[in-house]
Amino acid sequence: MEKESDNIVGGCQMITKDTPLIEVLRLCPKAREIFTAYGMSCVGCMGSATETVANAARMHAVKVEELLKELNKL
């Protein structure tokens, strides 16, 4: 059985491509800096409440694997 602590990376819960942006920002406020570095300034828009990491990456022509690698270093 998987424990919640098994999904913790670098002090933040493991972020996947299906994680909503708003949840990423709630779990790891420093993620805003990473999104901004990738040109994803939409993290403050209303879409962040329902948009997933994968959808946002696609909309901004960002490779989701690279973005997830950076986010999960936090």
C-alpha positions as CSV (number, residue, x, y, z in Angstrom):
1,M,0.0,0.0,0.0
2,E,1.3,3.4,-0.9
3,K,1.8,5.9,1.9
4,E,1.3,9.6,1.5
5,S,5.0,10.1,2.3
6,D,5.9,8.0,-0.8
7,N,4.5,10.8,-2.9
8,I,6.7,13.5,-1.3
9,V,9.6,14.9,-3.3
10,G,11.8,17.7,-2.0
11,G,9.3,18.7,0.7
12,C,6.4,19.0,-1.8
13,Q,3.9,16.4,-2.9
14,M,4.8,14.7,-6.2
15,I,3.6,16.7,-9.1
16,T,2.3,14.9,-12.2
17,K,1.1,16.1,-15.6
18,D,-2.5,15.7,-14.3
19,T,-2.0,18.0,-11.3
20,P,-4.0,21.2,-11.6
21,L,-1.9,24.3,-11.6
22,I,-3.7,25.8,-8.6
23,E,-2.8,22.6,-6.6
24,V,0.8,22.9,-7.6
25,L,0.9,26.5,-6.4
26,R,-0.9,25.6,-3.2
27,L,1.6,22.8,-2.4
28,C,4.7,24.6,-3.6
29,P,4.4,28.4,-3.8
30,K,8.0,28.5,-5.3
31,A,6.5,26.7,-8.3
32,R,5.4,30.2,-9.5
33,E,9.0,31.0,-10.2
34,I,9.5,27.9,-12.4
35,F,6.3,28.5,-14.3
36,T,7.4,32.1,-14.9
37,A,10.8,31.0,-16.1
38,Y,9.1,28.8,-18.7
39,G,7.1,31.8,-19.9
40,M,3.9,30.5,-18.2
41,S,2.7,33.7,-16.7
42,C,-0.8,32.3,-16.8
43,V,-0.4,30.9,-13.3
44,G,-2.3,34.0,-12.0
45,C,-5.2,33.7,-14.4
46,M,-8.5,32.1,-13.8
47,G,-7.6,29.1,-15.9
48,S,-5.1,28.0,-13.3
49,A,-8.0,26.7,-11.1
50,T,-8.8,24.0,-13.6
51,E,-5.8,23.7,-16.0
52,T,-3.5,20.8,-15.5
53,V,0.3,21.0,-15.8
54,A,0.1,19.1,-19.1
55,N,-2.5,21.3,-20.7
56,A,-0.7,24.5,-19.6
57,A,2.7,23.1,-20.9
58,R,1.1,22.3,-24.2
59,M,-0.5,25.7,-24.5
60,H,2.9,27.3,-24.0
61,A,4.9,24.9,-26.1
62,V,6.8,23.7,-23.0
63,K,8.0,20.1,-22.8
64,V,6.0,18.7,-19.9
65,E,8.7,16.2,-18.9
66,E,11.2,19.0,-18.4
67,L,8.7,21.2,-16.5
68,L,7.8,18.3,-14.2
69,K,11.5,17.6,-13.5
70,E,12.0,21.2,-12.4
71,L,8.8,21.3,-10.3
72,N,9.6,18.0,-8.5
73,K,13.0,19.3,-7.5
74,L,11.3,21.8,-5.2
